[in-house]
Amino acid sequence: MLEVMLAGIQTTVQDLGRSGVAHLGLPRSGALDRQALLLANRLLGNPDNTAGLEFALGQSSLRFNRDAWIALTGADFDARIDTKPVWSGWRSLIKAGQTLSLRGPKAGMRAYLAVDGGIQVPLFMGSASTDLSSGLGGLEGRALRSGDRLELGPERPLKHQVGAMQSPWDNQIRVLPGPQYPLLAETSILTESTWQLQPSSNRMGARLEGPALRLKAPLEMASQGVFPGAIQLPPSGQPIVLLNDAQTTGGYPIVATVIEADLWKLAQARPGQSLQFVLVDRAEALAACERWKQYFNRLGRALGSGEAHG
Amino acid sequence: MQSLSPQISVLGEYQVFLGLPLSSDPEVCLQIQSRIWQLANKCRDRDGVLETVPGMNNLTLRLSDNQDPELWCRWLEAEFHRTASTDIHKGREHIIPVSYGGEAGPDLESLATRHGLNSRDIIRLHTQGNYRVLFIGFLPGFPYLSGLSNTLHTPRLATPRQAVPAGSVGIGGAQTGIYPCTAPGGWHLIGRTHTQLFDATANSPCLLSPGDRVIFVERGHYA
């Protein structure tokens, strides 16, 4: 078990999210930076979909009541086990009675904690993920509070520390043209402008500000299914990139979609940060996905767990 | 109807979209929607399909990453032409008791004024409708209902509310719907129901499914 001593601004239980439920109005949810959670689980030999914690900003601390191997990935927080620093991208042993504390982040936006055996919460529609927008899943559908207790799965016998290189973040977000891209009055504005991430962004959407994007003519659209990565254009002309907790249907024009391989970059962008969209084609999007797969396969081999969890 | 040709396109890496032009005739919309329901049922649980989301006269699929979206486009088009608009499935009927006006329906009076009616007229028109669930979206269990009287069609609020209470019955554009949980929203709120639209503990958590019929009846003061 672990006890939340200090909960941080928004700490939630997340796995890789729900599938097959969008037609019920349920969002995917799950870790905004999938690759970071995957990496943390791989470092511990957990199955990829094991639930961990997503931290966003602030100071938090957790006390463990059993010996546990942990791995922290994603944003670079100042992390310590009692007073000893913990490195991001490494697995470390925490002893029963010790406290893991996080402060930050120094860079990035969200950190992920995996624990050997995983965080145990009742599954909702097949997933442990917290859907903050509708208050479902995770721990009572909400962010953690001080005093919460979380059950851990069975211990795994691990030995020495190991670490992995994490991909460096940059602000170049690759996108595929969306169905309404050709209807933009000036398509160049999308890719030649710098977009600033707004503080009102959350797990539902990354709200961006820049020069107004306009359509050649007003467009009435029927509501349709939408998914994380879709770049919607509301009448304000300021685009919104849908993220994991987004509504399942929408009626705004979709001018582009962020490629799957780069969605994590939005999860790790901070309010005020400048982002740029780079238009790519489908072949490049698929190649970028392939590079992630190869990265995790190499990592699996290096850690001796093969591709069993791929 | 059979000659209607859908627009079919690939969206992102692994989504496929099939959409029909929106008709101003509600009957035509419903006929097209019934073909969307049939198509959605054919797609759901098929290997390679992660999500099947019907929208307003359209359907979006999210495929797993071992699928070729172009092949699915061709398959969808062929399947669409194999569906018929004549057999609109009947669905189940739900009677939803609503307390209109007052705190439960804070926009009832302004809506009446806007349309040159009184609030009794609005309630009468709203309870006379035979509504169909076109699709579920936006929030868990939120039904998009067709069948709203033309007289009640109203553009959404200029500034959405931060929090619409669960159970609120609203009007947005040509549609009426029910908020299953407390959420931000831009529809005009005319009443509220105790009927639970989403039950996270149930096997089928959504009360309503596409194709179901809904009848609103007036009940007394909301308590």
Boltz contact constraints between the chains, C-beta under 6 A:
constraints:
  - contact:
      token1: [A, 19]
      token2: [B, 50]
      max_distance: 6.0
  - contact:
      token1: [A, 22]
      token2: [B, 51]
      max_distance: 6.0
  - contact:
      token1: [A, 22]
      token2: [B, 53]
      max_distance: 6.0
  - contact:
      token1: [A, 23]
      token2: [B, 52]
      max_distance: 6.0
  - contact:
      token1: [A, 23]
      token2: [B, 53]
      max_distance: 6.0
  - contact:
      token1: [A, 24]
      token2: [B, 136]
      max_distance: 6.0
  - contact:
      token1: [A, 24]
      token2: [B, 206]
      max_distance: 6.0
  - contact:
      token1: [A, 25]
      token2: [B, 136]
      max_distance: 6.0
  - contact:
      token1: [A, 25]
      token2: [B, 137]
      max_distance: 6.0
  - contact:
      token1: [A, 25]
      token2: [B, 139]
      max_distance: 6.0
  - contact:
      token1: [A, 25]
      token2: [B, 140]
      max_distance: 6.0
  - contact:
      token1: [A, 25]
      token2: [B, 141]
      max_distance: 6.0
  - contact:
      token1: [A, 25]
      token2: [B, 142]
      max_distance: 6.0
  - contact:
      token1: [A, 26]
      token2: [B, 140]
      max_distance: 6.0
  - contact:
      token1: [A, 134]
      token2: [B, 140]
      max_distance: 6.0
  - contact:
      token1: [A, 134]
      token2: [B, 181]
      max_distance: 6.0
  - contact:
      token1: [A, 136]
      token2: [B, 200]
      max_distance: 6.0
  - contact:
      token1: [A, 176]
      token2: [B, 12]
      max_distance: 6.0
  - contact:
      token1: [A, 179]
      token2: [B, 9]
      max_distance: 6.0
  - contact:
      token1: [A, 222]
      token2: [B, 22]
      max_distance: 6.0
  - contact:
      token1: [A, 222]
      token2: [B, 56]
      max_distance: 6.0
  - contact:
      token1: [A, 222]
      token2: [B, 57]
      max_distance: 6.0
  - contact:
      token1: [A, 223]
      token2: [B, 55]
      max_distance: 6.0
  - contact:
      token1: [A, 223]
      token2: [B, 56]
      max_distance: 6.0
  - contact:
      token1: [A, 224]
      token2: [B, 55]
      max_distance: 6.0
  - contact:
      token1: [A, 224]
      token2: [B, 58]
      max_distance: 6.0
  - contact:
      token1: [A, 224]
      token2: [B, 60]
      max_distance: 6.0
  - contact:
      token1: [A, 225]
      token2: [B, 53]
      max_distance: 6.0
  - contact:
      token1: [A, 225]
      token2: [B, 55]
      max_distance: 6.0
  - contact:
      token1: [A, 225]
      token2: [B, 60]
      max_distance: 6.0
  - contact:
      token1: [A, 227]
      token2: [B, 62]
      max_distance: 6.0
  - contact:
      token1: [A, 229]
      token2: [B, 12]
      max_distance: 6.0
  - contact:
      token1: [A, 247]
      token2: [B, 138]
      max_distance: 6.0
  - contact:
      token1: [A, 248]
      token2: [B, 137]
      max_distance: 6.0
  - contact:
      token1: [A, 249]
      token2: [B, 55]
      max_distance: 6.0
  - contact:
      token1: [A, 249]
      token2: [B, 137]
      max_distance: 6.0
  - contact:
      token1: [A, 249]
      token2: [B, 138]
      max_distance: 6.0
  - contact:
      token1: [A, 257]
      token2: [B, 12]
      max_distance: 6.0
  - contact:
      token1: [A, 260]
      token2: [B, 13]
      max_distance: 6.0
  - contact:
      token1: [A, 285]
      token2: [B, 13]
      max_distance: 6.0
